[in-house]
Amino acid sequence: MALIQRTRPEALLVLADGTVFHGEGIGASGMTTGEVVFNTSMTGYQEILTDPSYTGQLVTLTCAHIGNVGVNPEDMESRSIHAAGLIVKAAADFPSSWRAKQSLPEALKEAGVKAISGIDTRALTIHLRETGAQPGAILTAEPGRELSDEDVARVLAAARSWGSMAGQDLAQTVTTKEAYEWTEGSWEPSREGEPAGFRQPVAFPYHVVAYDFGIKTNILRLLADRGIRVTVVPAKTSFEDAMAYEPDGIFLSNGPGDPAPCTYAIEVAKKAIEAKVPLFGICLGHQIMGLAVGAKTLKMKFGHHGANHPVENVATKRVAITSQNHGFAVDAETLPENARVTHRSLFDGSLQGFELVGQPAFCFQGHPEASPGPHDLDPLFEKFAKSLAEYRRR
């Protein structure tokens, strides 16, 4: 039997420092720019690509073979792909999963996302670890067209003109335009005659306003699982407008970009802390809480992106394996005295969580919603639900 021959268009990845990789295009034709980062997750490429936190980034997946399980609508973390581009060693044209509705290349082309395969992602990852995350650009040629030295020069110029993630307020670009309600829980297998699917909790004793800075769907599902009805609001919603919904607590979501320019969100966090309203922040929300209490944030060399990061609970010394996706961190040395450090990364010692002494306010830098990634930190959602119950009693 003859092998199937597939011809993919030429593609280039060029970093701002002049490093050039030649490969094949597996997405849409054209050029895209962004910050090149690497993610060490073995699975979960669909969740990664549709995570709004990756807005403005060209994501390198270090796992050698990507696309085996295809793409399906149930695993989307938002309505569309948010990553600016994708970089892989090899991509599957033919998925082998009963849940697949499309192959990964088909989904990328449909979404207009540029992507490159056939490059040495190990070499690229080592380079990024040594030099740090940096701007880059992907160019995919039209089918049948060969790329030239002039194309390389053009892509290099585009990469160098992109700028930096520092100073970019991207939360406003990915947030919802209007408030909406969320009550759908997590996916469960069939039981007692009910088909498999997303479950609707029976009761909702608590109500939370969630600020959408790029919120992931699975965060909303885990809140709903705990009887929390969620009102998702735009990023620039004032504290007063949020409290008009009469919530039992406020949630600050994950999101892309630099937290420092998000002054509107920092003001909300300050007022929530002053009012002693239960407050829970994840990722960008964690950084915003840090800034709200007077701490400083810093740009990391290459960030944390993956689903295998060990994090230590400072009080219990218990280690959790976590999902991570961030390029900025809160400087623990600048936290005020009333902020108690709760978690630290065992990779580099960076701050992973803190809580305010005597107040129902805490946050975590990683992604405890485990999409993709382990479920070790699910108890953080239980902790939030407990603070809502205590606030309701008061």
C-alpha positions in Angstrom: 0.0 0.0 0.0 1.4 3.4 -1.0 2.1 5.9 1.7 0.1 9.1 1.8 2.2 12.0 0.6 1.4 15.4 2.1 3.1 18.6 1.1 2.9 21.5 3.6 3.9 25.0 2.8 7.3 26.5 3.9 7.3 28.4 7.1 9.8 30.4 9.1 10.2 31.2 12.8 12.5 34.2 13.4 13.5 35.5 16.9 14.3 39.1 17.6 17.9 38.1 18.3 18.3 36.9 14.7 17.9 33.1 15.4 16.1 31.5 12.4 14.2 28.2 12.2 12.9 26.7 9.0 9.9 24.4 9.1 6.4 23.7 7.6 3.2 25.6 8.0 0.4 23.8 9.7 -2.0 26.7 10.2 -3.1 29.7 8.1 -0.9 31.4 5.6 0.6 34.8 6.5 2.6 36.3 9.3 2.1 36.7 13.1 4.2 38.2 15.8 4.3 37.9 19.6 6.4 36.8 22.6 7.9 33.3 22.1 7.4 31.1 25.2 7.6 27.4 25.9 5.1 25.1 27.6 6.2 21.8 29.0 2.8 20.1 29.3 2.5 16.6 27.8 -1.2 17.0 27.0 -3.8 19.7 26.9 -2.7 21.6 23.8 -6.4 22.6 23.0 -6.8 24.1 26.5 -3.5 25.9 26.2 -4.3 27.4 22.8 -7.8 28.6 23.9 -6.6 30.0 27.2 -6.9 33.8 26.9 -3.8 34.2 29.1 -1.8 33.3 26.0 -2.9 36.3 24.0 0.1 37.9 22.3 2.3 34.8 22.6 3.8 32.3 20.2 3.5 29.1 22.2 6.2 26.4 21.8 5.0 23.0 23.0 8.0 20.9 24.1 6.2 17.6 23.7 7.5 16.1 20.5 4.1 15.1 18.9 1.0 17.3 19.1 -2.5 16.8 17.8 -3.1 13.1 18.4 -6.5 13.6 20.0 -7.6 16.3 17.6 -9.9 19.2 18.7 -13.4 19.2 20.1 -15.7 22.0 21.4 -16.1 20.5 24.9 -12.4 21.1 25.8 -12.4 24.8 24.8 -11.3 27.2 27.6 -12.9 30.1 25.7 -14.7 30.7 22.5 -11.7 30.7 20.3 -7.9 30.2 20.0 -6.1 33.2 21.7 -2.5 32.2 21.2 -0.9 34.4 18.6 0.8 31.3 17.1 1.9 27.8 17.7 5.3 26.1 17.4 5.7 22.3 17.5 8.1 19.5 16.5 5.4 17.4 14.7 1.7 17.7 14.3 -0.8 14.9 13.5 -3.0 15.3 10.5 -5.2 12.4 11.5 -6.4 12.4 15.2 -7.3 9.1 16.8 -9.9 10.0 19.4 -13.7 9.4 19.4 -14.2 12.9 20.8 -12.3 14.6 17.9 -14.4 16.9 15.6 -11.4 18.3 13.8 -7.7 17.8 13.4 -5.4 20.4 15.0 -4.2 21.8 11.6 -7.8 22.1 10.5 -8.8 24.0 13.6 -5.7 26.3 13.3 -6.6 27.1 9.7 -10.2 27.7 10.4 -9.3 30.1 13.2 -6.7 31.9 11.0 -3.9 31.0 13.4 -0.3 30.8 12.0 1.7 27.7 13.2 4.9 26.0 12.3 6.1 22.4 12.7 9.2 20.5 11.8 11.6 22.5 13.9 13.9 21.4 16.7 11.8 22.5 19.7 14.4 21.2 22.1 17.0 23.6 20.7 14.5 26.5 20.7 13.5 25.7 24.4 17.2 25.6 25.5 17.8 28.9 23.7 14.8 30.6 25.4 15.9 29.3 28.8 19.3 30.9 28.2 18.3 34.1 26.6 14.7 34.5 28.1 11.4 34.8 26.3 11.7 37.2 23.5 9.7 38.6 20.5 9.4 36.5 17.4 7.5 36.1 14.2 6.1 33.2 12.2 5.7 33.4 8.4 3.8 30.7 6.5 4.1 30.9 2.7 1.2 30.4 0.3 1.1 26.9 -1.0 3.7 26.4 -3.8 5.7 29.5 -2.9 9.3 29.3 -1.8 10.6 31.6 0.9 13.6 33.8 0.2 16.3 35.7 2.1 14.2 38.8 1.7 11.4 37.0 3.6 13.8 36.2 6.4 14.8 39.8 6.7 11.1 40.9 6.6 10.2 38.5 9.4 13.2 39.5 11.5 12.1 43.2 11.2 8.6 42.3 12.3 9.9 40.4 15.3 12.2 43.2 16.4 9.4 45.8 16.0 6.9 43.9 18.2 8.1 45.4 21.5 7.7 43.8 24.9 4.9 42.2 26.9 5.9 44.5 29.8 3.5 47.5 29.9 0.8 45.8 27.8 -2.7 45.9 29.3 -4.2 42.9 27.4 -7.0 42.2 29.9 -9.2 44.8 28.2 -8.8 43.1 24.8 -10.0 39.7 25.9 -12.7 40.6 28.5 -16.4 40.1 27.9 -18.2 43.1 26.6 -21.3 42.5 28.7 -22.0 40.8 32.0 -23.5 37.2 32.0 -24.5 34.5 34.4 -22.8 31.1 34.7 -24.2 28.0 36.4 -22.9 25.0 34.4 -20.7 22.6 36.3 -18.0 20.1 35.3 -18.3 17.2 32.8 -19.3 13.9 34.3 -19.7 10.4 32.8 -23.1 8.9 32.4 -24.9 7.8 35.6 -28.3 6.6 36.7 -29.7 6.9 33.2 -28.3 10.4 32.6 -26.0 10.8 29.5 -22.4 12.0 29.9 -22.0 15.8 29.8 -21.7 19.0 31.8 -23.8 18.9 35.0 -26.1 21.6 36.4 -25.8 21.8 40.2 -29.1 21.4 42.1 -28.7 24.5 44.3 -26.7 27.7 44.4 -26.4 29.0 48.0 -23.7 31.5 47.1 -23.2 34.2 44.5 -19.9 35.6 43.3 -19.0 38.4 40.9 -16.1 37.2 38.7 -13.9 39.8 36.9 -13.1 38.6 33.4 -9.5 39.5 32.6 -9.3 36.4 30.3 -11.2 33.9 32.5 -11.0 30.2 31.6 -14.2 28.2 31.4 -13.1 25.5 33.8 -12.7 28.1 36.5 -16.4 28.9 36.1 -17.2 25.2 36.2 -15.3 24.5 39.4 -17.0 27.5 41.1 -20.4 26.2 40.0 -19.6 22.7 41.2 -19.5 24.2 44.7 -22.9 25.8 44.5 -21.6 29.2 43.5 -23.7 31.1 40.9 -21.3 33.4 39.0 -21.9 36.8 37.4 -19.1 37.4 35.0 -18.4 41.1 34.5 -16.1 43.1 32.2 -12.6 43.9 33.4 -13.3 47.6 33.9 -16.5 47.2 36.0 -16.3 49.4 39.1 -16.4 47.9 42.6 -19.6 49.7 43.3 -21.3 48.3 40.2 -20.0 44.8 41.2 -21.4 45.1 44.7 -24.8 46.2 43.2 -25.2 42.5 42.2 -25.2 41.7 46.0 -22.5 39.0 45.8 -21.1 37.0 48.6 -17.6 37.4 47.2 -15.4 38.6 44.3 -13.2 36.6 42.1 -10.3 38.0 40.1 -9.5 35.8 37.1 -6.4 34.9 35.1 -5.5 36.9 32.0 -2.7 38.0 29.7 -0.2 40.8 29.8 1.3 43.0 32.4 -0.7 43.5 35.6 0.8 46.9 36.4 -1.2 48.9 33.8 -4.5 47.3 35.1 -5.0 50.2 37.5 -8.8 49.8 37.3 -8.6 46.3 38.6 -6.1 47.1 41.3 -8.5 49.8 42.6 -11.3 47.1 42.7 -9.1 44.8 44.7 -8.2 47.6 47.1 -11.8 48.4 47.8 -12.8 44.7 48.2 -10.0 44.3 50.8 -11.1 47.4 52.6 -14.7 46.2 52.7 -13.6 42.7 53.8 -15.5 41.1 51.0 -14.2 37.5 50.3 -11.7 37.8 47.6 -9.9 35.1 45.5 -7.5 35.7 42.7 -5.8 33.4 40.2 -2.8 34.2 38.0 -3.3 37.8 36.8 -5.8 38.1 39.7 -3.0 37.1 42.1 -0.7 39.7 40.7 -3.4 42.4 40.9 -4.0 41.5 44.5 -0.3 41.8 45.1 -0.2 45.3 43.6 -3.4 46.2 45.6 -1.6 45.6 48.9 1.5 47.6 47.9 3.7 44.9 46.6 5.6 45.1 43.3 5.6 42.8 40.2 8.4 41.8 38.0 8.9 40.3 34.5 10.3 36.8 34.7 13.1 35.6 32.4 11.1 32.9 30.7 8.1 32.5 33.0 6.3 29.4 34.1 4.3 27.5 31.5 3.5 23.8 32.0 1.5 21.3 34.0 4.2 19.7 36.0 5.4 22.5 38.3 6.0 21.6 42.0 4.7 24.1 44.5 5.2 23.9 48.3 2.6 24.8 50.8 4.7 26.9 53.2 2.7 25.9 56.3 2.3 22.1 55.8 5.4 21.5 53.6 3.2 19.5 51.3 4.1 19.6 47.6 1.5 20.0 44.9 2.1 19.4 41.2 0.5 22.3 39.4 -0.4 23.9 36.1 1.3 27.2 35.4 1.0 30.0 32.8 2.5 33.3 33.7 5.4 35.6 32.7 5.1 38.1 35.6 5.5 37.4 39.3 4.8 39.2 42.6 8.0 40.0 44.4 7.5 38.4 47.8 10.1 40.7 49.4 7.7 43.7 48.8 4.6 42.2 50.4 3.3 44.1 53.5 3.4 42.6 57.0 -0.2 41.6 57.0 0.3 39.4 53.9 1.3 35.8 54.8 3.1 33.7 52.1 1.2 30.4 51.6 2.9 28.8 48.5 6.3 28.9 46.8 7.6 27.4 43.6 10.1 24.6 44.1 11.6 25.4 40.7 12.9 28.9 41.5 11.5 29.9 44.9 9.1 32.5 43.4 5.9 33.4 45.1 2.9 31.2 44.3 0.3 32.4 46.8 -0.4 34.6 49.8 -3.3 35.5 52.1 -4.2 38.5 54.2 -4.1 38.0 57.9 -7.5 38.3 59.5 -9.3 38.9 56.2 -11.1 36.6 53.7 -8.6 37.4 50.9 -6.2 35.0 49.3 -4.7 34.2 45.9 -2.6 31.7 43.9 -0.3 32.3 41.0 -0.7 29.0 39.2 -3.9 27.5 37.7 -5.7 25.3 40.3 -8.5 24.7 37.9 -6.3 22.1 36.3 -7.0 22.7 32.7 -4.7 21.3 31.6 -2.9 19.9 34.6 -3.3 18.0 37.9 -6.1 18.6 40.5 -3.8 18.9 43.5 -5.0 22.4 44.4 -8.8 21.9 44.1 -9.0 22.7 47.8 -8.4 26.4 47.0 -11.9 26.5 45.6 -13.2 24.8 48.7 -11.5 27.5 50.8 -13.2 30.2 48.8 -16.6 28.5 49.2 -16.0 28.4 53.0 -15.2 32.1 53.1 -18.4 32.8 51.2 -20.4 30.8 53.8 -18.7 32.7 56.7 -19.4 36.0 55.0 -23.1 35.1 54.5 -23.4 34.2 58.2 -21.9 37.5 59.2 
